[in-house]
């Protein structure tokens, strides 16, 4: 099934199941843990450069009408969330044709047989940038051929239980697919199977074993295969400390296109001295490229800090492009230690985004589509601090993406250069004027770099917002932005003013 159809199927299934479940449980639970929220957003934007031209600037009036639904369930055997919206984009006094665009984020888990058989699933539809070096825009309603609609879907059934009194097991299958609307770059699919055993009990010394197989297909690149068998030991000398060591064998065709055997081994450690502090370290050796994780989280009464450095092989099949982060993803990660409950955190993050006039689905960090397996390293520092009426949120991210092995995609950025480096900077300051109104200022910069002459770009943007509540479920927004994009082929400047009205039902 193609991802767009699968996404719609997951949407319909999730919507029907969640609504049916809510009816069954309404009297018993008083709808606790369940939320269904339809909405309608109408926005009007005037821009002085809709076609993003450096010479023939095309001033236009852009109207977006966006009905949407939001469903969250945290009760019973079906838990998850669904956000879907369909926007009609209408252009006045412009040669640009009217169009529609979708946005969706769905994720959930169903317990089909109690304490044994489960199914995880997620699906998304989003506007993403195809190339890191072609035109970038601060919004999705401008005319930009470098933006495209990407649908991803992932379905994972698994069995989970105990083997006697000595081990726990999980046997999982996974099918994933990613499809790009106007290009084959980013189109991929994968099938995988995984069996994991973990020792049972609270002893200081434990063990685990894992066997997996993965097959990936790319429309713009070569197919790939990977099989692994790994055994590990874990040692917990204290409730706050956990150490691990592992080793095993792998068989893959990443390096030469032919299946080759190799060894894998690694070390890991986690330290959680309190609920507000966490440090995780992991290093793994692979013949096709080492992977690592360094992650530190800490929060104070009104602030939080997150630092991470990760390197991993990306094999496609429904995963987001390297470097991809929406505004929702970024804030959700920042507030994960402050609010561990996913349902409460979802409500908190959406309220913060609404108060700042920021779209949950807008891209917060740089990204681009890839056509084959890649080795990516991402380094991020993000923070948020809150005063009585003001707050400050910022992030700095650098992502380096390179071809994995001798894989050469037929098109896309990695067919032109072996390595793409992207940097993103974001700073948002907010101030609450009254209990029902506030202002915000967001400054962003995104850079794309490579080792090839002429392949570089920079987008700088400043956006100011004034938001207010007109009623319990009615809010408005007025704003203005200015953007400058620099590159050898597609430079432009753009200024805009906009107004939004959001009604939640």
HELIX and SHEET records of a PDB file:
HELIX    1   1 UNK A    3  UNK A   29  1                                  27    
HELIX    2   2 UNK A  327  UNK A  334  1                                   8    
HELIX    3   3 UNK A  342  UNK A  356  1                                  15    
HELIX    4   4 UNK A  413  UNK A  415  5                                   3    
SHEET    1   A23 UNK A  34  UNK A  47  0                                        
SHEET    2   A23 UNK A  60  UNK A  73 -1                                        
SHEET    3   A23 UNK A  78  UNK A  92 -1                                        
SHEET    4   A23 UNK A  99  UNK A 113 -1                                        
SHEET    5   A23 UNK A 117  UNK A 129 -1                                        
SHEET    6   A23 UNK A 147  UNK A 163 -1                                        
SHEET    7   A23 UNK A 167  UNK A 180 -1                                        
SHEET    8   A23 UNK A 188  UNK A 199 -1                                        
SHEET    9   A23 UNK A 205  UNK A 218 -1                                        
SHEET   10   A23 UNK A 224  UNK A 238 -1                                        
SHEET   11   A23 UNK A 241  UNK A 252 -1                                        
SHEET   12   A23 UNK A 260  UNK A 274 -1                                        
SHEET   13   A23 UNK A 277  UNK A 285 -1                                        
SHEET   14   A23 UNK A 291  UNK A 300 -1                                        
SHEET   15   A23 UNK A 303  UNK A 314 -1                                        
SHEET   16   A23 UNK A 374  UNK A 386 -1                                        
SHEET   17   A23 UNK A 390  UNK A 403 -1                                        
SHEET   18   A23 UNK A 419  UNK A 434 -1                                        
SHEET   19   A23 UNK A 437  UNK A 450 -1                                        
SHEET   20   A23 UNK A 457  UNK A 471 -1                                        
SHEET   21   A23 UNK A 474  UNK A 487 -1                                        
SHEET   22   A23 UNK A 492  UNK A 504 -1                                        
SHEET   23   A23 UNK A  34  UNK A  47 -1                                        
SHEET    1   B 2 UNK A 325  UNK A 326  0                                        
SHEET    2   B 2 UNK A 363  UNK A 365 -1                                        
END                                                                             
